[in-house]
């Protein structure tokens, strides 16, 4: 096991973060965990937004500029905002898990008009995949508060049409991601529960443009989620 994890860590250091994280997740989920009590599978949707962020842009001719992008989340528009989380509880209080979130950011109309872009968005997913550590506070009631921290990668679908008309429409591994979770669940029975939570993220993006040039930005998202959990 130690040798396998060492190889995965080396892959992460070489920059192949997406494959490295997936490999690590598979190893952890198939490894035996002493005294594991149960596992949860949760799905959620909600309202997600992203504050403005700075973009450093170099076009295919080598000209560089920087500007601030205003982002819209448009959570209810297709494709919708959603997430899936697997949690394996080590004991009554602590667990770890894997979470995928299909968040979205669209540059607003002012950003597009002022900076000459026809399209600037990550809308077939900002696509964040993290390994989480979670802490819950079980009690005598059906309500259980919990918090979590996650670290992982961003694999957005980049959709850009630059001022020169060059198009980039593809999935890319663009950098690391962090996640913060705080919520409360309500137990319906011994298998099902519902929950409401805050789910925030930070992700760093170094984007290679198809016709040449690059784009760098850091995106923070804030979401209020509602969801359902199945315990097995």
C-alpha positions as CSV (number, residue, x, y, z in Angstrom):
1,X,0.0,0.0,0.0
2,X,2.8,2.5,0.9
3,X,4.5,1.8,-2.4
4,X,1.3,2.4,-4.4
5,X,0.6,5.7,-2.5
6,X,4.2,6.8,-3.1
7,X,3.8,6.3,-6.9
8,X,0.6,8.3,-6.9
9,X,2.2,11.1,-4.9
10,X,5.0,11.2,-7.5
11,X,2.4,11.5,-10.3
12,X,0.8,14.4,-8.4
13,X,4.2,16.2,-8.1
14,X,4.7,15.8,-11.8
15,X,1.6,17.8,-12.4
16,X,-0.8,15.0,-13.5
17,X,-3.1,16.0,-10.7
18,X,-6.4,14.7,-12.2
19,X,-5.2,11.1,-12.8
20,X,-3.2,11.1,-9.5
21,X,-6.3,12.1,-7.5
22,X,-8.5,9.6,-9.1
23,X,-5.9,6.9,-8.5
24,X,-5.6,7.9,-4.8
25,X,-9.4,7.9,-4.5
26,X,-9.6,4.3,-5.8
27,X,-6.9,3.1,-3.4
28,X,-8.6,4.7,-0.4
29,X,-12.1,3.5,-1.3
30,X,-11.0,-0.1,-1.8
31,X,-8.7,-0.3,1.2
32,X,-10.0,-1.8,4.5
33,X,-10.8,0.7,7.2
34,X,-10.8,-0.5,10.8
35,X,-14.1,0.0,12.6
36,X,-15.8,1.7,9.7
37,X,-19.5,2.1,10.6
38,X,-21.2,3.1,7.4
39,X,-20.9,4.9,4.1
40,X,-23.0,7.8,2.7
41,X,-23.9,8.7,-0.9
42,X,-25.2,12.2,-1.2
43,X,-26.5,14.2,-4.1
44,X,-27.4,17.9,-4.1
45,X,-28.2,21.0,-6.0
46,X,-28.6,24.6,-5.0
47,X,-27.8,28.2,-5.7
48,X,-24.2,28.9,-6.6
49,X,-22.4,32.2,-7.4
50,X,-18.8,33.4,-7.9
51,X,-17.3,36.9,-7.0
52,X,-15.3,38.9,-9.6
53,X,-11.8,37.7,-10.3
54,X,-8.8,39.0,-12.1
55,X,-7.8,37.4,-15.5
56,X,-4.3,37.6,-17.0
57,X,-4.7,37.0,-20.7
58,X,-2.0,36.4,-23.4
59,X,-3.4,36.1,-27.0
60,X,-2.1,34.1,-29.9
61,X,0.1,37.0,-31.0
62,X,1.8,37.3,-27.6
63,X,0.0,40.5,-26.5
64,X,-0.8,40.5,-22.8
65,X,-3.5,42.2,-20.8
66,X,-5.2,41.9,-17.4
67,X,-8.8,42.7,-16.4
68,X,-11.4,41.9,-13.8
69,X,-14.1,39.5,-14.9
70,X,-17.6,39.6,-13.4
71,X,-19.1,36.1,-13.1
72,X,-22.6,34.8,-13.2
73,X,-23.5,31.4,-11.8
74,X,-26.9,30.8,-13.5
75,X,-27.4,27.7,-11.3
76,X,-30.8,26.8,-12.7
77,X,-29.9,27.1,-16.3
78,X,-28.9,24.0,-18.3
79,X,-26.5,22.4,-17.6
80,X,-27.7,22.7,-13.9
81,X,-25.4,23.1,-10.9
82,X,-25.2,19.8,-8.9
83,X,-22.8,17.7,-6.8
84,X,-22.2,14.1,-5.7
85,X,-20.4,13.2,-2.5
86,X,-19.3,9.8,-1.1
87,X,-18.4,9.6,2.6
88,X,-16.9,6.7,4.5
89,X,-17.2,7.2,8.2
90,X,-14.3,5.8,10.3
91,X,-16.3,6.2,13.5
92,X,-19.3,8.2,14.9
93,X,-17.5,11.5,14.3
94,X,-14.9,11.4,11.6
95,X,-15.0,10.4,7.9
96,X,-13.3,10.9,4.6
97,X,-14.7,11.0,1.1
98,X,-14.7,12.0,-2.5
99,X,-16.8,14.8,-3.9
100,X,-17.5,16.0,-7.4
101,X,-19.2,19.4,-8.1
102,X,-20.5,20.6,-11.4
103,X,-20.3,24.4,-10.8
104,X,-20.4,27.1,-13.5
105,X,-19.2,30.5,-14.3
106,X,-20.2,32.8,-17.1
107,X,-18.5,36.1,-17.8
108,X,-21.2,38.8,-17.6
109,X,-22.2,41.0,-20.6
110,X,-20.1,44.0,-19.4
111,X,-16.9,41.9,-19.1
112,X,-17.4,40.5,-22.7
113,X,-18.2,43.9,-24.2
114,X,-15.4,45.8,-22.6
115,X,-12.7,43.2,-23.2
116,X,-13.8,42.1,-26.7
117,X,-14.6,38.4,-26.0
118,X,-17.5,36.7,-27.7
119,X,-17.5,34.0,-25.1
120,X,-15.7,33.4,-21.7
121,X,-17.1,30.7,-19.5
122,X,-16.7,27.3,-17.8
123,X,-20.3,26.0,-18.2
124,X,-20.1,22.4,-19.0
125,X,-18.6,22.3,-15.6
126,X,-16.1,24.2,-13.5
127,X,-15.8,20.6,-12.4
128,X,-14.1,20.3,-9.0
129,X,-13.0,16.9,-7.7
130,X,-11.8,16.8,-4.1
131,X,-10.8,14.4,-1.3
132,X,-12.6,15.5,1.8
133,X,-12.1,15.1,5.5
134,X,-15.4,15.4,7.5
135,X,-16.4,15.9,11.2
136,X,-19.9,15.4,12.5
137,X,-21.6,15.9,15.9
138,X,-24.1,13.1,16.4
139,X,-26.6,13.6,19.3
140,X,-29.9,12.3,20.6
141,X,-32.0,14.2,18.0
142,X,-32.4,13.6,14.3
143,X,-30.3,16.7,13.5
144,X,-26.6,16.3,12.9
145,X,-24.3,19.3,12.2
146,X,-21.1,18.6,10.2
147,X,-18.1,20.4,8.6
148,X,-15.6,19.4,6.0
149,X,-12.4,20.4,4.2
150,X,-11.3,19.1,0.8
151,X,-8.3,19.3,-1.5
152,X,-8.3,18.3,-5.1
153,X,-8.3,19.5,-8.7
154,X,-10.2,21.6,-11.2
155,X,-11.1,20.1,-14.6
156,X,-13.3,22.7,-16.3
157,X,-14.8,22.7,-19.7
158,X,-13.2,25.9,-21.1
159,X,-15.3,27.8,-23.6
160,X,-13.5,30.9,-24.9
161,X,-13.8,33.0,-28.1
162,X,-11.0,35.6,-27.9
163,X,-11.0,39.1,-29.4
164,X,-9.1,37.6,-32.4
165,X,-11.8,35.1,-32.9
166,X,-9.8,32.1,-31.7
167,X,-12.0,29.3,-30.1
168,X,-11.2,27.0,-27.2
169,X,-13.9,24.5,-26.4
170,X,-12.4,21.6,-24.4
171,X,-11.9,20.0,-21.0
172,X,-8.6,20.8,-19.3
173,X,-6.9,20.0,-16.0
174,X,-6.1,23.6,-15.0
175,X,-4.9,23.5,-11.4
176,X,-5.6,22.7,-7.7
177,X,-8.9,23.2,-5.8
178,X,-9.9,23.6,-2.2
179,X,-13.3,23.1,-0.6
180,X,-15.1,24.2,2.6
181,X,-18.3,22.6,3.9
182,X,-20.6,23.4,6.8
183,X,-24.1,22.1,7.1
184,X,-26.7,20.1,9.0
185,X,-28.5,16.8,8.1
186,X,-31.9,15.6,9.3
187,X,-32.4,11.8,9.6
188,X,-35.6,10.5,8.1
189,X,-34.9,6.8,9.0
190,X,-31.9,4.6,9.3
191,X,-31.1,4.8,5.6
192,X,-32.3,8.2,4.4
193,X,-31.6,11.8,5.4
194,X,-31.8,15.2,3.9
195,X,-29.4,18.1,4.4
196,X,-28.7,21.8,3.9
197,X,-25.2,23.2,3.7
198,X,-22.8,25.9,2.7
199,X,-20.3,24.6,0.1
200,X,-17.5,27.0,-0.9
201,X,-14.5,26.4,-3.2
202,X,-11.3,28.0,-4.4
203,X,-9.7,26.9,-7.7
204,X,-6.7,28.1,-9.6
205,X,-6.8,27.9,-13.4
206,X,-3.9,28.0,-15.9
207,X,-5.7,27.6,-19.2
208,X,-4.0,26.8,-22.6
209,X,-5.8,28.3,-25.5
210,X,-6.2,26.2,-28.6
211,X,-4.7,28.7,-31.1
212,X,-2.0,29.8,-28.8
213,X,-1.9,32.0,-25.7
214,X,-2.9,31.4,-22.1
215,X,-5.3,32.6,-19.5
216,X,-4.8,32.5,-15.7
217,X,-7.4,33.2,-13.1
218,X,-8.5,32.2,-9.6
219,X,-12.1,31.5,-8.9
220,X,-14.0,31.4,-5.6
221,X,-17.5,29.9,-5.5
222,X,-20.2,30.1,-2.8
223,X,-23.2,27.8,-2.8
224,X,-26.2,27.0,-0.6
225,X,-27.1,23.4,-1.2
226,X,-30.0,21.1,-0.4
227,X,-29.7,17.4,-0.9
228,X,-30.5,13.8,0.0
229,X,-28.2,11.1,1.5
230,X,-28.5,7.3,1.3
231,X,-26.6,5.4,4.0
232,X,-25.3,1.9,3.3
